[in-house]
Amino acid sequence: MRSENTPFVGGPLDGRVLPVLVGMTGQPPKTYVVPEPHDDGRPPTRHVYRRTPARVSRLGLPSGWKYEYDPTAAPPTGPKWPWRKN
């Protein structure tokens, strides 16, 4: 599988550039969830990052991606089908 070095902005991964696997279209996933384990047996804290364009060309097309920290977001629950009411 192919990966792409993607910068992270904000949150616990601020300033890091990590290799992220890309899909068949060459784009990384829309959300990136980072679990942070606890030593006292509590469930891990999940930090959610959302994909945003890193640079936008003169034509308005993104040329590269970055992940921005979203502290209020919940991790993705699965695909959003058109016939679901969520």
Summary of the structure (lengths in Angstrom):
residues: 86
radius of gyration: 15.0
end to end distance: 32.5
largest distance: 51.2
contacts: 180
relative contact order: 0.24
helix: 3%
strand: 40%
